[in-house]
Amino acid sequence: MEGKHVTLVKEGKIGIIRFNKPKANTYNYEMMQEFNQAVEAVRFDEGIRVAVLTSSVQNFFSAGADIEMLRASDPDYKAMFCLFCQEALSRMESTPKVFISAINGHCVGGGLEIALATDVRFMIDDPKLQIGLPEVTLGVLPGTGGTQRLPRLINKSMALDMMITGRRLSPQEALRVGLVNYLAPADSFESEWRKYAEALANGPVRAIGLIKRSVQEGLEAPISQGLALERELQNRLFVTKDAKEGLSAFAEKRKPVFAGN
C-alpha cells in the first residue's frame, strides 16, 4: 500500500508502516485515513505477522496533529477528526498482531498518542530527542487517547504531571518511567527493532496475538472476567499445532519450530 504520506511495505513476515509528511509528520484527516487503511491491510494480510511504525522524515517520528488544519477548521469538524483518530488507534490496539513503534525522532503530542496505542516502543537513545504530550500549552488536552493510555502505561501521577505541565522527556527519562521499552543508539537502532520484530514474526504468532487480546480486553474487565477470557483463549491454543510442537519440543529437549498455526 502506498499513500501520499503513509506507506505499508511487506518485508518477509513484517509489515513496515512509514510516515512521510514533511516537515514533522503532522497528520490531518487524509493522512490518518491512509494510516487506517494500512492498519486494515495488516489485519487482513495473513503473511504479515508483526507490524512496525516508523518515520521517513528526518528528526521526527511525529509532531502530532496539524495545528494549522485544526486552527482553520470549525468545532464540529475538529470533533469528528478526533473521533476518527481515536477509532483508528483503537482499531490498531485491538488487532491481534503486535504493533511496534520504532521512534526515530521527536515524538510529541499526537505522535506519542499513536505510539501509546502500539504494543512495544523502541526509541533512539539521543538526548536531543523529546517525547511528551504538550497539548496543554495550546490550551487543549491530548485528545487522541493520551489522557487514557498514558496513565494506564505509567504511574498515574507521573502521567498527570506530564500532561498538565506539557513537559517533555528525554529518551533515558522515558525508559526510566516505562514510557518506552527499549533504547538503542542511532547506528544500530534499525537492526535492533528488526531483530526483535523478526523473532516475534518467526515465533508462535497465534499465541502472541491471543496474549495481546487477553491483556487488552482483560485489563478493562473485572479480574473474574479477565480470568475467564484467559481460560477461553488458552483452551483455543491447546488445540493448535504450535502448542503441540512447543510441548513436544520441551519434552524432547529441542528447539521448537513454530509454523504460526
Rosetta blueprint (number, residue, H / E / L):
1 M L
2 E E
3 G L
4 K L
5 H L
6 V E
7 T E
8 L E
9 V E
10 K E
11 E E
12 G L
13 K L
14 I E
15 G E
16 I E
17 I E
18 R E
19 F E
20 N L
21 K L
22 P L
23 K L
24 A L
25 N L
26 T L
27 Y E
28 N L
29 Y H
30 E H
31 M H
32 M H
33 Q H
34 E H
35 F H
36 N H
37 Q H
38 A H
39 V H
40 E H
41 A H
42 V H
43 R H
44 F H
45 D L
46 E L
47 G L
48 I L
49 R L
50 V E
51 A E
52 V E
53 L E
54 T E
55 S E
56 S L
57 V L
58 Q L
59 N L
60 F E
61 F E
62 S E
63 A L
64 G L
65 A E
66 D L
67 I H
68 E H
69 M H
70 L H
71 R H
72 A H
73 S L
74 D L
75 P H
76 D H
77 Y H
78 K H
79 A H
80 M H
81 F H
82 C H
83 L H
84 F H
85 C H
86 Q H
87 E H
88 A H
89 L H
90 S H
91 R H
92 M H
93 E H
94 S H
95 T L
96 P L
97 K L
98 V E
99 F E
100 I E
101 S E
102 A E
103 I E
104 N L
105 G L
106 H E
107 C E
108 V E
109 G L
110 G H
111 G H
112 L H
113 E H
114 I H
115 A H
116 L H
117 A L
118 T L
119 D L
120 V E
121 R E
122 F E
123 M E
124 I E
125 D L
126 D L
127 P L
128 K L
129 L L
130 Q L
131 I E
132 G E
133 L L
134 P L
135 E H
136 V H
137 T H
138 L H
139 G L
140 V L
141 L L
142 P L
143 G L
144 T L
145 G L
146 G H
147 T H
148 Q H
149 R H
150 L H
151 P H
152 R H
153 L H
154 I L
155 N L
156 K H
157 S H
158 M H
159 A H
160 L H
161 D H
162 M H
163 M H
164 I H
165 T H
166 G L
167 R L
168 R E
169 L E
170 S L
171 P H
172 Q H
173 E H
174 A H
175 L H
176 R H
177 V H
178 G L
179 L L
180 V L
181 N L
182 Y E
183 L E
184 A E
185 P L
186 A H
187 D H
188 S H
189 F H
190 E H
191 S H
192 E H
193 W H
194 R H
195 K H
196 Y H
197 A H
198 E H
199 A H
200 L H
201 A H
202 N L
203 G L
204 P L
205 V H
206 R H
207 A H
208 I H
209 G H
210 L H
211 I H
212 K H
213 R H
214 S H
215 V H
216 Q H
217 E H
218 G H
219 L L
220 E L
221 A L
222 P L
223 I H
224 S H
225 Q H
226 G H
227 L H
228 A H
229 L H
230 E H
231 R H
232 E H
233 L H
234 Q H
235 N H
236 R H
237 L H
238 F H
239 V L
240 T L
241 K H
242 D H
243 A H
244 K H
245 E H
246 G H
247 L H
248 S H
249 A H
250 F H
251 A H
252 E L
253 K L
254 R L
255 K L
256 P L
257 V L
258 F L
259 A L
260 G L
261 N L
